[in-house]
Amino acid sequence: MEHQTEYDILKLVENQGRCYVSSDCMPGMLLATCLKYRPSLPRDQLLAWMRQILQELEKFHRCRGNPCYQYVNPYSMVVGDDGKIHLLDLSSAGQQDLRKKLQRRSIRESFLMPDNQHCQRMSLADDIYGIGRTFQYMLAAVEAVPPIKGNTKRKLQKIIFRCLCQTPGQETGGRSKKQYHSVHEISEQFPKDRQEHKKTKKVIVAAAAALALLAVIAAGKRTFFSQETISDDAETENAGARERISAPEKDRDREDSLKFDMAMLYFLELEDYGESRRLFREMAGSDLLAADYEKLSACMEDADHMEESQIKSLLAGMQERIPDRSDYRYCLSILRGYSLLGKGSANEEIIRLGTQLFSLQDWTESDSDHEKEKEVRWMLAEAFETAEDPEQAVEQYGSILELEEDEGIREQIYSRLTALHGEMGDTASAWELCRQGLEELPDSRLLRIQYIRMQCANPETDRQICAQTIQEFLQEIPEIAEEPEFIKLKEEYEIKVEGEEVWVGK
């Protein structure tokens, strides 16, 4: 039976954009204990608790002098008698014993970054890492009813992985797309609150089995809570856990499914092919598709890992084994595999898979930054180019241009679009795109040289006008003269440059 205890909690109050912290006392249960007694929870309740964790930490970080909470884990949070999550006031004299328990090795190893096990320095990055581990713990310890799936599941998995990519002291260094730099960023990506009224059968899953799985994923051979637990009746709990672990086959299936999903996230989201390879290897003995993905991860990590013919054979076999053709993850991962092959050797498959991917709806919902869309469209554009289908290539490059913000990439796209329109005989569009690119990127040597080439290649353009353009460009950017492409132009059109004077012979 669940038993509530009085706990000193942090009372976080917002007022006119500021946040103030004080202490309060509230009956409740530690989150970890609450999950222990509730092997299943309503889906909305579980998600609501996760949101509340983010809200409380976000408010805490906004309080003056609180750069981090330091102990973000299920044992430092209380489910109060109001049903909500509260942070423990660990500075309270009445909770020093609990604070000591939070410093145990088993807790440190489970919820602190691997290189900060002794709390030598604490930062925001540690809190964010703790959020990821706590969410991971919650999802494994209980079964959500109805199950968390689809886009919500993928968003949570992505959040967890990004949280676990934290680097100590990162908030003062360079920005990485894989790392969070505030709790607010996590809140922005967290699945929106949604009421569901579907009835489903409750499923009881062994918490200890799931925790063991998390240990394999996050810490290799380290056992989750193997040596110590925060509970005083640890031995009793462990005995019960061992008893439950030996039970149903369906639990192992669930564990394997979770591990496979995590490996796919390393592959697709984080592009950490070394880690995805390791996780897939752990399942390779009993899962042929996992064995295939272990090999594909190795190829993505090292393109020379296999011969081209072997990669083709591998990808063909994977397409036969995929369990769900509507799951974009399989389509995108195999598409990446084909991108490893020599130019033109996989055009047909890239076009087929890329087109198929855009017919699937769910993946675009999790691609808010359009990074995957740009990746796929770029592969399609190159495939259409080599297949001598410039119209389709133009369409793909045009779509990328609407999404891309990086100036270097936009420069390349303007250049390709200009060249493709020229190949199609649409000189007016070629000129317009090149001018548009130069207006946006006036320092582009690539586009300036391309503009010169188009002028010189047009027999109707007066040679004096060509010379004036070259003269003007060289005055603005003298480095153009050293570009290999400009040197080629000089030979092709007998261009002479003497000081500020320029002549075009052909």
N, C-alpha and C positions, 0 to 999 in steps of 0.2 A: 504493500500500500504506500502511496506517495505521502511523504512527510515534509511539511514546510518548516523552514527555519527563518529566524530573523536575521537579515543581512543589512549591513551598512552599504548603501548604494550612492552613486553620484546623481545628484539632481541637477540637470542641465536646463537652464532657462534662457530662452531667446527674448531679446527686447531691442526693437529698433535696429535690427541687423547685427546686433552684438549678442554674445553668448556668455552666460555667467554660470559658474559651477559652485555648488554647495553639497552638503551631505544630508542624507535622509535615511530613515530606517524602514524596511519593508519586509513582510513575510513573503517567502517564495522558495524556489528550488534552483540550484545550479542548473544551467542549461544541460550540461553533460548528464546529470542525474535524471533530469526530466526526459531526455531522449532514451535513457536506459529503461525507464518504466513505460515508455510509449513506443513500441517497435513499429507502429504505424501512426501517421499523422495526416489530417486533411492537407491536401496539396496547398491550398491557399494559406493555411496556418504556417506551414513550413516556409513558404515564400515571404509571408508577412514578417516572421521572425528575422529572416535574412535582411529584409529592408530596414527593420528597426535597428539591427546591429550597425548597418551603414549610417543610419540617421544619428544614432547616439555617438558614434566615433567621429562623424563629421562635425557635430556640435562640440565635442570635446576638443578637437583640433583647433577650433575657432576661438576657444578660450585662451586668454593671454597666458603665456608661460607654459603651455602644454603642447610641446612639439610632437609627443607620441604618448600613447597609453601604456605601452611596454609589454603588457601581458594579454594579448588578444588571443583568446582561446575559449572553448566551451566551459571551462572551469572558472573563468573570471566574469561570467555573465549570469545574471539571475532572471528567471522567469517569475515576475512578481505576481502577487495575488490579483493584479489587474490584467493578467494574461500577456503582458508586454515584456520585452527584453530591457534590462537595465545593466549598466556597468557597475561592478563592485567598486567601492571606495577602498582601494588597497592601502591608502595612507592611514586609514582608521586603526587605532590601537587595538580594537576588538577583532581585527581580521589579520593580525600578524601571523597566526598559525597557518591560515589559509595561504597567505603570501609565501610562506616558507614551502608549502606544498607545491605551489606554482613554480618554484625554482628547482624542483626535482628533475633529475636527468631525463626521465621518461617524458615529462611535459616539455622540457626544453627541446629535446630531439624531435618532438612531434610538431611543435608550433613555432619554433624560432628558426631563422635562416641557418643553414648548415655551418656557415663560417662565423656565427655569432652565438654559439651555444652557451657561452659564459657571460652573456650580457655585458660585454666589455664596452660597448657603445650602442645606444639605442637611437633609432631615428624613425621617421615616418615610414621608411621602407620596411622596417620590421613589423609595423602595424598592418601594412598592406599585405605582407606575406602571411601574417597571422589570419587575416580575413580569408585569404584563399584556403588555408589549411582548415579553418573553422567551417567554411562552407563545404569543403570536401568531407569533413567529419560528419556534418549534419546529413548530407545526401547519402552517405554510406550507412549511418547508424539507424536510420528509419526508412520505411517504405512510404512514399507519398501516395495518397489515395484521393483522387485518381492519379496515376503516374505522371510524373513530369516528363514530357516528351516534346518532340518537334522543335520549333524555333526556341522555345523557352529553355529546353534542355541544352541546346547548342550555345545559347547566350551564357548560361551558367557555367558550362564547361570552359568557354573562352575566358570568362572572368577569372575563374580559378587558375587557369594556366598563366594568364598575364600577371596575376598576383604572385605566383610562384617564380616569376622571372625577375623579381626585384633584385637590385644591386645595392649593397650598403652605401649610404651616403649619396645615392643617385640624385636626390632632389637638388643638390648643389652642382651637379655636373651636367653633361650633355644629355639631351632628350632622346629617348629611344621609343619607337612605336610599340615595342613589346612590353614596356613598363608603364605602370600607373604612377602618377605624380601627385595625386590627391585622392581622398576617399570620394570626393564629389565626382571625379571621373568614373569611378565604379558605379556610383548611383545613377549616373546618366545612362550607362549601358545596361543597368539591371532591368530585367523584364518588367513591363508595366503591370500594375495591379489589374487583375481580371477575375471576375466572378464566374465560376463554373458550378453548375448544379447537376452534373451527371452523377448517377449512382454507379458504383463499381464495387466489386468484391475486394475485401481487405486482404492483403498479403503480408504475412509475418516473415521477416528476413532476419537472420542472425547478425546482430551488430558486430560481434567479434570477428566473424568471417569477413565482413566488409572492411573493418578496420585493418585486418591483416592484408587485404588487397591494397588499401591505400599505402601501407608501408612499402609494399613491393614497388608501387608506382613512384612514390615520392622519395624514397630513401634506399632503393636497391635492396640489399639483404638485411637491412635493419628491421627489427620486429617492432610493431606498434605497441607501446606500453608493455614491452616484454619483461622488463626487470622490475619496474615499480608502477604502481597506480596511485592515484590520489585518494582512492577509497580506502577506508580502514579494513574492509572485508575483501581485500584484493584477491586472496586465494580462493575464496568462495566464488567470486565473480569469474575468475579465470577458469575454475573447474566447470562452471556452467557454460562458459564460452566454448571450452573444448568439447563439451557434450553437444552443443549446438552445431559446431563446425562439422562434426562427423555426420550430420543429418543429410538433408536432401540434395539431390542432384541439381535441382532447379537453382539452388543457391550458388553453386559453382558456375552454372550457366550465366547467372546474373553477373557474377564477378568477372567472368571472361568477357562478357558483353561490355561492361564498364571499362575494363582495361583496354579493349579494342577501340572503344570510342576515344579514350585518352590518347592512345597511340596515334589515331587519326588526327587528333587535334595538334599534336606535335608535328605531324607531317604537313597538314594543310595550313594551320593558322600560324604556328611559330616557325615553321620551316626548319625545325631542329631535327634533321634527318638522322643524326647519330642517336638521339634519344628515342625517336620513333623506331629505329632499327632494333634497339635494345628491347623495347617493350614487345614488338612483334615477335622477336626471337623467343621470348618467354612463352609464347603461345604456339609457336611454329610446329611443335611436336604433335599437337592434336588438332590443328586448324590449318588446312592447306592454303586458304586465302591469306592467313597471317604469315605463313611461310613465304608466299609470293610477295607480300608487302615488305617483309624483311629484306628480300633481295632488291626490290624496287627502291627502298630507302638507301641501301648501300650504293645503288647506281646514282641516285640523286646526290649523295654525298661525294661520290667519285665517279664521274662519267666514264672513266676507263675501267670500271669494275667488271663490266661485261662487254663482249663483242656486240656490235649492232644487231646481228642476226639473233643473238641470245635474248637481247632486250625485246625484240619484236615477238619472239616466241613466248616470252614471259608475259607480255602485255596481252597477247591473244588468249593465253590460258586464263589470265585474271578476268577477262571479260566474260568468259564462260562460267566462272565460279561466283561472280558477284551475286549476292542474295536479293538485292532490291535495285532494279534499274531506275527507279524514281528517286533514289537517294543520290543527291548531287555529289556527295563526297567521293563515291566510287568513280563517277564520270570525270571529275576534276583531277583526281589523283592519277588516273590512267592517262588523261590528257597531258599532264606534266611529264609522265614517262615518255610519251611520244615526242615531246619537245626535245628530248635528249638525242634523238636520231638526226642523222645528217640532213641538211637542207633539201627539201623536196622528197625525201624518202618516205615520209609519213604524212604527206599532204592530205591524202584521202581520209585517213583516220582522224587527223586533227580537225578537218572541216566537219566531218560527221559528228564527232564527239562535241566539238564546240557548239555546233548548231543544236544538238540534242540538249546540251547544258542550258542554253537559253530558253528552251521549251519547259524546263523545270522551274517552278515558281518559288519554292521554299528557300533556295539558296540566296536569292537576292535580298531577302528579308534580313539575313545575318551579315550582309555585305554593305553596311551603312557607309563605309568609306570608299566603296567601289573599287577596292584594290583587286579583288578577284575578277571583277568584270573587266577591268583594264588589262589584267594578265591574259584572260581568255581572248579578248578582242585583239590583242597584239599578236597572239599566236595565230589567230584566224587571218589577220591582215597579211602576215608574212606567208602563210600557206597559200592564200589567194594570189599573192604576188608571184610566187614560184610556180603556181599552176596557171599563170598567165591569164588571170581574171582580174584586170585592174579595176573594173567597176566595183566588184565586191570588196576589193582591198581598200578602195577609196571610202566606201561606206564604213568599214571598220575603223580606219584611221580617223575619220571625221567624228565618230562616236567617242573615240579615246580623247580627241582634242577637247570635246565638251566637258570631259571629266577630269583631265589631267591639269595639275597646277604647277608641277616642276618645270622650270624654264628650259632646262637642258633637254628634257623629253619633248616638250612642245616644239622646240627648235627642230628636232629630228622629224617630228610629225609634219610640220610645215614643209620641210624639205622633201619628204616622201610624197606628200600630196601634190606638191608642185611638179615633181618628176612624173608622177602617174598621170596627171592631167595632160602633161606634155606628150607622154606616150600615146594617150588616147586621141591626140590631135586637138584637144580643147585648150588652145593656147591662151584664150581670154581668161579662163579659170586659173590656169597656171600662173599667169602674170598677177592676177588679183590675190591669189594665195601667198605668193612670194612677197608682194607689197604689204599684205596684211601682217605677215610674219615679221618683216623688217620694222613696221610701225610699232609692233609689240616688243620686239627684241632688237633694238637698233645696234647693239654690240655684236650681233651674230656674224661671225666671219663666214660660216657655212652658207647662210642665206644670201649674203652680199656676193660671194663668189658665184652662187647659183644664178643670181640676178644678172651678173656680168655674162655668164655663159649663155643665158637665154637671149640677151641682146646681141652678142657676137654670132650666135647661131642663126639669127634671123637675117636673111639677106636683104630684107627691106629696111633694116635699121641702118642709118647712116653711120659710117665708121667713126666720124668725128664725135657723134653722140656716145658711141661706145667708149671712146677715149676719154671723153669728159666724165662719164660715170666712173671709170677706173681711177681717173685722177682724183675725183671727189672722195671715193672710198679709201684710197691710199692716204689721203690727207687726214681723214677722220680716224682710220685704223691702219697705221703703217705696217703692223704685223701681218697684214694680209699678204704682203709681198713674199713672205717666207712660207706660206702655206703650200704644201705639195700640189693641191688641186689648182691653185693659181699658177704655179710654175708650169703645169701641164697646159693650162689655157694659153700661156705666153707662147708656147711652142705651136699649138694648134692654130692660133690666129695671128701669129707673128706680131705679138704685142711687145713693144719696146718701151722701157721706162728709163728716162735719164733725168735725174733730179725730180722736178715737179712736172716735167713734160712727158706726155704719153702719146704713142702712136699705135694704131691698129692696122696692120697690113692686109689681113684677109677678112 
